Amino acid sequence: MLIHKGNVLKRKSASLLLAAALAGLAGPLPAAPPRAAAPAAGLRAPEAVAAEFYGWYLQTLDADQDPLSDRYDRLNAYVARPLVDQLLKRLQATDAGRTAAGDYFLQASRIRGAWLHGRVQAVTLRRQARSADVLVTLDGDGDAKHEVVLAMVLDNRVWKIRQVTRAALDLSESSPVRPGI
């Protein structure tokens, strides 16, 4: 807050104007160097987002909540809009929201308890400017290991899940269009 007492403010303002005018006579100020494009500071890696999603997703299932209906806003933070829309249509088409194929994000007909309380590991298999393939491993006890592959897309500087497929065992069918990871 400025307090006007006498001519003190006027004198300081006049001094500042005089200093600015003298600086202008000395010549133009050197231009600031152009800023380099900001590196991906603040941009989280796709594997970090995938691991965080599956930790949250499994925790939500363990709490007997449906991530799509009970935690819709949080799900949208991790999943691309077209996939959310597709899952909502699927939910409306079936009574329980799950088809014979089972849980979409786990790509399994049943959920093992070991997955709910095990470790979630994620590694980026392939990354391009705006897309990435991430292998997610749910590591329960011994033979309860389960793997899915996420196709992720960069959406407003946030990696989001675009598609989930079950990890294939045969790597020989890999192609740039449809990886058989």
C-alpha positions in Angstrom: 0.0 0.0 0.0 1.3 3.4 -0.9 0.9 6.3 1.6 1.1 9.8 0.2 2.9 12.1 2.6 3.9 15.4 1.3 6.0 15.5 -1.9 8.0 12.3 -1.0 6.2 10.2 -3.5 6.3 12.8 -6.2 10.1 13.2 -5.8 10.7 9.4 -6.0 8.5 9.2 -9.1 10.4 12.0 -10.7 13.7 10.4 -9.9 12.6 7.1 -11.4 11.4 8.8 -14.6 14.7 10.7 -14.9 16.6 7.4 -14.4 14.6 5.7 -17.1 15.0 8.6 -19.5 18.8 8.6 -19.0 18.9 4.8 -19.5 17.1 5.3 -22.8 19.7 7.8 -24.0 22.4 5.3 -23.3 21.0 3.1 -26.0 18.7 0.1 -26.2 19.0 -2.7 -23.7 20.4 -5.9 -25.1 17.7 -8.3 -26.1 17.2 -11.3 -23.8 18.5 -14.5 -25.4 15.7 -16.5 -26.9 14.3 -19.1 -24.6 14.9 -22.7 -25.6 11.8 -24.8 -25.7 11.2 -26.0 -22.2 12.2 -29.5 -21.7 9.6 -32.0 -20.7 9.9 -30.7 -17.1 6.8 -31.7 -15.2 5.9 -34.3 -17.8 5.7 -37.6 -16.1 7.0 -40.7 -17.9 4.3 -43.0 -19.3 5.4 -45.9 -17.1 5.0 -43.8 -14.0 1.5 -42.9 -14.9 0.7 -46.5 -15.8 2.0 -47.8 -12.5 0.1 -45.1 -10.6 -3.1 -45.9 -12.4 -2.9 -49.6 -11.7 -2.1 -49.0 -8.1 -5.1 -46.8 -7.8 -7.3 -49.1 -9.9 -6.5 -52.2 -7.9 -7.0 -50.3 -4.6 -10.4 -49.1 -5.8 -11.4 -52.7 -6.8 -10.2 -53.9 -3.4 -12.5 -51.4 -1.7 -15.4 -52.9 -3.7 -15.9 -49.8 -5.8 -16.4 -49.5 -9.5 -13.7 -47.2 -11.0 -15.9 -46.3 -13.9 -19.0 -45.3 -12.0 -17.8 -44.6 -8.4 -14.6 -42.8 -9.3 -15.3 -41.4 -12.8 -13.4 -38.2 -12.4 -10.3 -39.9 -11.2 -10.5 -42.4 -14.0 -10.6 -39.6 -16.5 -7.3 -38.4 -15.2 -5.7 -41.6 -16.5 -7.8 -42.7 -19.4 -8.2 -41.0 -22.8 -11.7 -39.7 -23.5 -12.5 -42.1 -26.5 -11.8 -45.1 -24.3 -13.9 -43.8 -21.4 -16.8 -43.3 -23.8 -16.4 -46.8 -25.2 -16.4 -48.2 -21.6 -19.5 -46.3 -20.7 -21.3 -47.7 -23.8 -20.1 -51.2 -22.7 -21.4 -50.6 -19.2 -24.8 -49.5 -20.5 -25.0 -52.5 -22.8 -24.5 -55.1 -20.0 -26.2 -55.4 -16.7 -23.2 -55.7 -14.5 -20.8 -53.7 -16.7 -18.6 -56.7 -17.2 -18.9 -59.1 -20.1 -17.7 -62.6 -20.4 -14.4 -61.2 -21.4 -14.1 -59.7 -17.9 -12.4 -56.6 -16.6 -11.1 -54.4 -19.4 -8.1 -52.9 -17.6 -6.9 -56.3 -16.4 -7.9 -58.2 -19.5 -9.0 -61.1 -17.3 -12.3 -62.9 -16.7 -11.6 -62.9 -13.0 -9.5 -60.8 -10.6 -7.0 -62.6 -8.4 -6.6 -61.5 -4.8 -2.8 -61.6 -5.2 -3.0 -58.9 -7.9 -4.8 -56.6 -5.5 -2.1 -56.7 -2.9 0.9 -57.4 -5.0 3.4 -55.2 -6.8 2.7 -53.1 -9.9 5.7 -52.7 -12.3 5.6 -50.8 -15.5 8.2 -50.3 -18.2 8.0 -48.4 -21.5 8.6 -50.7 -24.4 8.3 -48.1 -27.2 7.9 -44.3 -27.1 7.4 -41.8 -29.8 6.5 -38.1 -29.6 2.8 -38.5 -28.6 2.4 -42.3 -28.1 3.9 -45.0 -26.0 3.5 -48.7 -25.4 3.9 -49.7 -21.7 4.1 -53.2 -20.3 2.4 -53.5 -16.9 3.1 -56.4 -14.7 0.9 -57.3 -11.7 3.2 -59.4 -9.6 1.3 -61.4 -6.9 2.6 -64.5 -5.3 4.6 -66.7 -7.6 2.4 -67.9 -10.4 -0.1 -65.0 -10.0 1.9 -62.8 -12.4 -0.2 -61.0 -15.0 0.9 -58.7 -17.8 -1.0 -56.2 -20.0 0.2 -53.8 -22.6 -1.1 -50.2 -22.6 -1.2 -48.1 -25.7 -0.8 -44.6 -24.2 -1.3 -41.2 -25.8 0.0 -37.7 -24.8 -3.1 -35.6 -24.1 -2.5 -32.0 -22.8 1.0 -33.0 -21.5 -0.5 -36.0 -19.6 0.0 -39.6 -20.6 -3.4 -41.4 -20.8 -4.4 -44.9 -21.6 -5.9 -45.3 -25.0 -6.1 -49.1 -25.2 -5.3 -52.2 -23.1 -4.4 -55.6 -24.5 -3.3 -58.8 -22.9 0.5 -59.3 -23.3 1.1 -61.8 -26.1 3.6 -64.6 -25.7 4.7 -64.7 -29.3 6.9 -61.8 -30.2 7.3 -62.9 -33.8 4.0 -61.3 -34.8 5.2 -57.8 -33.8 4.6 -55.0 -36.3 4.8 -51.2 -36.2 1.0 -51.0 -36.7 0.0 -53.6 -34.2 2.8 -54.6 -31.8 2.6 -58.2 -30.6 4.3 -57.4 -27.4 
